[in-house]
């Protein structure tokens, strides 16, 4: 089984410093849904690992979070793609939980769910914390320059072996080849 793990905000959809709080605020990055469909067509199982501190901050509730993900999966189905599982951390950074990236807890749970060894599994993110979580489980960190990606690249400190791509389309092209 081939597995790829994607961050959501800034990788699949346009990110916002004010959080994505409603389905109306959720907008796919051009080409991202088709990139996921291409990964599916190449035999990849797709999991999402997303920090969602807006839940603990009271900016959105579980019903809104689920409605956002429903919109994403519905739009994805229209282009022939699917997400096999969505994992999220609802905690704020000060909660010191094990699931919030850059800690690897969420990725470890994905590994358990899919009965997968995470070594060399591609993990695509736009923030340093996504790449650090990938590195912590010996996965393959992949930075996209959408979302916070350009700033992440500029600030440096990327884990060793991080590959950089313009967007999820370019990353999917590399993985599918």
N, C-alpha and C positions, 0 to 999 in steps of 0.2 A: 504494500500500500504506500502510495505517495501522499504526503501531507504537507500543507503550507499553512502558516499561521499569519494572519493579517491584523494589524491594528485597524480600527474603524475610522475615527475622526482624523482627517488629514491624509488618509491613504485611500479609503473608499469614497468618502464624502468630504465636501468642503468643511473645513474646521471653523470654529468661532471662539474667540477669547471669552465670549459670554456664554459658552456652552451651547450645545444643540439640545433644546428643551422640548421641542414639539416636532411632529412629523412635517409640518409646514417649513420648518427651518432646515430640515434635512434635504440636501441636494447632492446628488452623486457628482463626483469629479468626472469630467468628460472622459469616456473610455474605460473607466474603472470597472463598471459592471460587465462590459464585454471582455475585459481582461480576466475577471473571475470565471466567466463562462468558458473562456479559452483554457484556463487551468483545469476546469472540470472536464473538458473534452480531452485533455491530455492525461486524464486519470488521477488528477489530484483531488484529495479530500481537502476542503477549505474550512478552517476554523478561524473565528475572530476572537481576539483577546483585547479587551478595551477597558481602560480606567474610566470610571464614570462617577467621579466625586460629586458631581452635581446632584446625585441622589441623596447623599448624606448631608449636603448643604441645603436641601429642601428646594432646589431649583427645578427638579422634576421628580415625579413619583414613578413607581414601577409600571403603572398603566401607560404613562407617557413614553417611558423607555421601551416598553414592549410595542407600542404603536409605531415608534420610530423604526425599530427593527423589522416590524411587519411591512412598513413601506419599502424598506431596503430590499427585503427578500421578495416582495411582490414585483418590484421593478427589475430585480435580478432575474426572476423567472421569465419575464417578458423577453429577455435576450438569451434565454436558454441556460442560465446559470443557477447555482444554488450555493448556499452556505450550509455546511453540515452541522455546525455547532457555534453558538455564541457564548463566550465566557466573559464575565465582567467583574470588576471590583467596584463596589459602591462606596468604598470608604474614602475619606479625605486623607491627605498625606500624614496628618498628625495622629492618625489612628494606629500607625505602626503595625499594620496587618501584614500577613505574608503574601497576600494575593496582589497587592498593588505593584505594578511595574515601577521601578526596576527590579523588585524582588521577583524571583522566578515561580512563585506559587501558582499563578494562573497557568503558566506554560506547563508546569508539572501536572496539573489537573488535566490539561488537554492531552498530555502524553498518556495518562492513565485511561482517560475516556476512549482513546483510539488504540490503546495497547501498543503504543509506538515508542521506539527509542528516539529521543529528540536530537541525538547527535546528527548534525548536518541538515536538520529540517530547516527549510527557509522560513525566516521570520521577517516580515516586511513591516517597517514602521517609519514614522517621520520624526520621531523624537529620540533623544539619547536614551531615555529610560526603556524604550522598546528594544533597542540594540543591546543594552546592558542585560536585560532579562534574557535575551537570546544567547548572549555570550555565557551567562551563568549556567545554562543547561547544555552548553556545547552545540547549540543550534547555529545556523548560518545567518548572521545579521545582514539585512538588506535595507538600505536607506533609500527612501523616495524623496524627491525634492519638492513634492507638493506639501500642503499643510505647513508644518513648522520645519520641514526638511532642509530648506536652504539655510535657515538660521542655525539648525543643528550642525550642518556641514561647516558653516563659517566658524562656529564656536569651537569645533574640533573635539579632540578627546574620544574619537570613535573607537570602539573595540577593534582589535586586530582582525583583519580579514573582512571588514565590512565592505560590501559592494554597494555602489551608488548608482541610482537610476533616476531618470527624469520623472517618471511616474509609474504607477502600477502597470500600465500597459507595457512599458519597457521591461520591467521586472518580469512580468508574465512571459514576454517573448523570450527572454533569456532562459527561464525555467522550462518553457515548452520546447526549446531547441535541443 
